[in-house]
Amino acid sequence: MSNRRELTLFHHLRKYLLLSARSKSRRPIPLIKCNICRSDQFEITTPATPVEIVSSSPIPEGDESLSCQTGIVLPCGHMFHYDCWTPYPEMFLPDRPVYCPACHFRLVFSSFAEDKCEHMCETYELPDVITHPPPKWERVMKRIPKTKGEVEEGEVFDLGRMCNGCRLESAEGMVRFIVEMRERLRDVSGAENMTYWLGLRGWDADEIDLAYPGWREGEGTVQGVRDEPGFGEEEGFVLGNLRTVLREEGDTWMGRKPPPLERERRRTVGGGMRLWRNEDEDDE
C-alpha cells in the first residue's frame, strides 16, 4: 500500500483520527514507526492502520500476540513499540532520570537533588485496530492526556512536581504532622490553622497545592486558609479532598483517574487512608 505517510508525533495521529471519513479518504494513511527500533517490518498498530496490513504482518516466532506491534505514547508525543519501550527506563532508574530517546524530553518529575518525587511519569498504551474496534478506540484515545504538541499557544507544557502516588504520601505526611501539632497546641489560639503549621514545617505552596487542594485563596499565603476541619477530622478532610480532585483531573501524566469507590476505607492517621481500591478487589 503506497498511500502512506509516516507520522512521528502523537498529536498528528490524533488530528487525523478526528477527521471525517471523507477527509481521511483524501489524505495518506498514517504510518507509525517505533522511535527505538525504527523497524520497517513492524509498524505500530493504531486505529488508522488498515486491517489488511495488520492481518498480513509477520509475527515473530514464538510470539502469537500483537505485543510486538502495539505502542505507547510519551508526554512529548513520541511513540514506541510496547516491547521496545518496556526495558528502556530500567537502563536509567533509580540512579538517573529517564529521557525520551527521540527528543530527550525529561520523563521524571522533579530534580533528583530535590528528593521530592523521583518517579517517572505515566505512559499510555495506544489503541490498535484489532482489539479496539470503534467506538472502543475512541474512548481510549480520549483518555490519553494532551501531549507537548497539543498545548495552546502561549501555554507551557509541564509534567508537574510529583506523581499522584507521591501526592498521596505527601498528604498523609501532612496529616500526621497537623494532628501532632493540633494535639500539642489544642488550647493555643490559631492552632486550628493547618496550613500555617505546614508552612512552618517546610512544605512550600506548590507542594501543598498538590497534596492539599483548595487550601488557599487570595494571595495564596500559607495563612490564607479557605476551610479547616474540626479536631479529629483532618485525615478525611485532606485525603477526601485530594481524592475528589484526582477524579476531577482525570487521566494525566501524573497518574490515571482513580476508579469510583462504593465506600472509603479508613485506617489510622499513622497509616493514612486509601484514595481508591483496586477494581478487582472484592467487598469485605
C-alpha positions in Angstrom: 0.0 0.0 0.0 1.8 3.1 -1.3 -0.5 5.8 0.0 1.1 6.0 3.4 2.8 8.9 5.3 5.0 8.5 8.3 3.9 10.4 11.4 6.3 10.8 14.3 4.2 12.6 16.9 1.0 11.6 18.6 -0.9 14.9 18.1 -0.7 14.4 14.3 -2.2 10.9 14.7 -5.0 12.3 16.9 -5.7 15.0 14.5 -6.0 12.5 11.6 -8.4 10.3 13.6 -10.7 13.2 14.3 -11.3 13.8 10.6 -14.4 12.7 8.8 -14.3 9.6 6.7 -14.4 11.7 3.6 -11.5 13.9 4.7 -9.5 10.8 5.6 -10.0 9.4 2.1 -8.2 12.4 0.7 -5.2 12.0 2.8 -2.3 9.5 3.1 -2.9 6.7 5.7 -0.6 7.3 8.8 2.4 5.0 9.2 3.8 5.0 12.7 7.3 3.6 13.3 8.9 2.9 16.6 11.4 5.6 17.5 13.6 3.0 19.1 13.9 0.1 16.7 12.8 2.0 13.6 11.6 -1.3 12.1 10.2 -1.2 8.6 8.7 -4.7 9.1 6.7 -4.0 12.3 4.8 -0.7 12.4 3.0 0.4 15.5 -0.7 -0.5 15.0 -3.2 2.2 15.7 -6.9 2.8 14.7 -5.6 4.3 11.5 -3.7 1.1 10.4 -5.5 -0.7 7.7 -6.8 -4.1 8.9 -5.4 -5.9 5.9 -1.9 -4.7 6.8 -2.2 -5.9 10.4 -3.6 -9.3 9.4 -0.8 -9.8 6.8 2.0 -8.6 9.1 4.5 -11.3 10.1 4.6 -12.3 13.7 7.9 -13.2 15.4 8.4 -16.9 16.1 7.0 -17.9 19.5 5.0 -14.6 19.8 1.4 -15.2 18.8 0.2 -11.9 20.2 0.3 -8.4 18.8 2.6 -7.2 21.6 5.4 -6.6 19.0 3.1 -4.1 17.3 1.2 -2.3 20.0 2.6 1.0 21.0 2.8 3.5 23.9 2.9 7.3 23.8 5.0 9.7 26.0 4.2 13.2 27.1 6.4 14.6 24.4 4.3 12.8 21.8 6.8 10.3 20.6 5.6 6.7 20.1 7.3 3.4 20.6 6.6 -0.3 20.5 5.5 -1.5 23.9 8.1 -4.2 23.9 10.9 -1.8 22.8 10.0 0.7 25.4 9.4 -1.6 28.5 13.1 -2.3 29.2 14.3 1.2 28.3 13.7 3.0 31.6 15.5 0.2 33.5 18.8 1.4 32.0 18.4 4.7 33.9 16.4 4.3 37.1 16.9 4.5 40.0 20.2 6.4 39.6 19.5 8.7 36.7 16.4 10.4 35.3 14.8 9.0 32.2 14.6 10.9 28.9 12.8 10.3 25.7 15.2 8.5 23.4 13.9 10.6 20.4 13.9 14.2 21.8 15.5 13.9 25.3 12.3 15.2 27.0 12.7 14.7 30.7 10.2 12.0 32.0 11.0 12.2 35.7 9.0 14.7 37.7 11.4 16.6 40.0 15.2 17.0 40.2 16.9 14.2 42.0 18.7 16.7 44.1 15.3 18.0 45.5 14.5 14.5 46.6 10.7 15.1 46.2 9.5 12.7 43.6 11.9 10.6 41.6 9.3 8.6 39.8 8.7 8.5 36.0 5.6 10.0 34.5 2.6 7.9 33.4 2.7 6.4 29.8 -0.4 5.4 27.8 -0.9 2.5 25.5 -2.2 3.3 22.0 -5.4 1.5 20.9 -4.9 -0.8 18.0 -7.3 -1.6 15.1 -7.8 -5.3 16.1 -8.5 -5.3 19.9 -10.1 -1.8 19.9 -12.8 -1.6 17.2 -15.0 1.5 17.1 -16.2 3.1 19.3 -13.8 1.4 21.8 -10.7 3.0 20.4 -12.3 6.4 20.5 -12.8 6.1 24.3 -9.2 5.0 24.8 -7.9 7.9 22.7 -9.9 10.4 24.7 -8.2 9.2 27.9 -4.7 9.9 26.6 -3.8 13.4 28.0 -2.6 16.3 25.9 1.0 15.9 24.7 3.5 18.6 24.3 2.4 19.4 20.8 -1.2 19.9 21.8 -0.9 22.7 24.3 -2.5 26.0 23.4 -0.3 28.8 22.0 1.4 30.7 24.9 1.0 27.8 27.3 3.9 26.0 28.8 3.9 22.2 28.9 4.8 20.9 32.3 4.5 17.4 33.9 4.2 18.8 37.4 6.3 18.3 40.5 5.2 14.8 41.7 3.2 11.8 40.7 -0.2 11.1 42.2 1.3 8.4 44.4 3.7 10.9 46.0 0.8 13.4 46.3 -0.9 10.8 48.5 2.2 10.1 50.5 2.8 13.8 51.0 -0.8 14.4 52.1 -0.6 11.6 54.6 2.6 13.1 56.0 0.9 16.5 56.3 -2.0 15.0 58.1 0.3 13.2 60.7 2.2 16.5 61.3 -1.0 18.6 61.6 -2.6 16.2 64.1 0.5 16.2 66.2 0.7 20.0 66.2 -3.0 20.4 67.0 -2.9 18.0 69.9 0.2 19.7 71.2 -1.3 23.2 70.9 -5.0 22.4 71.3 -5.6 25.4 73.6 -3.5 27.8 71.7 -5.2 30.5 69.6 -4.8 29.7 65.9 -4.0 26.0 66.5 -6.7 25.0 64.0 -4.9 26.7 61.2 -3.4 23.6 59.5 -1.6 25.3 56.6 0.1 27.7 58.9 1.9 24.8 60.6 2.7 23.2 57.2 4.4 26.4 56.1 6.5 26.4 59.3 7.4 22.8 58.8 8.9 23.5 55.4 6.2 22.5 52.9 6.1 25.1 50.2 2.9 26.4 48.4 3.3 24.2 45.3 3.6 21.0 47.4 0.6 21.9 49.5 -1.4 22.7 46.3 -0.8 19.2 45.0 -1.5 17.3 48.2 -4.0 19.6 50.0 -6.0 21.1 47.2 -8.2 24.1 47.9 -6.1 25.2 50.9 -5.5 28.8 49.9 -7.2 31.9 48.5 -6.4 35.5 47.6 -2.6 36.0 47.6 -2.1 32.3 48.4 -0.1 32.8 51.6 0.1 29.9 53.9 -2.1 31.8 56.4 -4.8 32.4 53.8 -6.9 29.4 54.6 -10.2 28.5 52.9 -11.5 25.7 55.1 -10.3 24.0 58.2 -11.7 20.6 59.5 -12.6 20.1 63.1 -10.3 18.3 65.5 -10.1 14.6 64.7 -11.4 15.1 61.1 -8.1 16.1 59.5 -7.5 12.8 57.7 -10.8 12.5 56.0 -10.8 16.2 55.1 -7.4 16.4 53.5 -7.3 13.0 51.8 -11.0 13.1 50.8 -10.4 16.5 49.1 -7.4 15.1 47.3 -9.3 12.0 46.1 -12.1 14.3 44.7 -9.5 16.4 42.9 -7.8 13.4 41.4 -11.1 12.2 39.9 -11.8 15.7 38.5 -8.3 15.9 37.0 -8.9 12.5 35.3 -6.1 10.7 33.4 -2.9 12.9 33.4 0.8 12.3 33.1 0.9 12.4 36.9 -1.3 9.3 37.1 -4.5 7.7 36.0 -8.0 8.6 37.2 -8.9 6.5 40.3 -11.9 4.2 39.8 -15.1 5.1 41.8 -15.4 3.9 45.3 -18.5 2.4 46.9 -17.1 3.5 50.2 -13.9 4.9 51.6 -11.8 2.7 53.8 -10.1 4.5 56.6 -7.1 3.5 58.7 -5.4 5.3 61.5 -3.7 8.6 60.8 -0.3 6.9 61.0 -1.2 4.5 58.2 -3.2 7.0 56.1 -6.4 6.4 54.1 -6.6 4.7 50.7 -7.8 7.0 48.0 -9.2 4.1 46.0 -9.3 0.4 45.9 -8.4 -1.9 43.1 -11.2 -2.7 40.6 -10.7 -6.4 41.2 -10.8 -6.2 44.9 -13.9 -7.9 46.5 -16.0 -6.3 49.1 -15.3 -7.4 52.6 
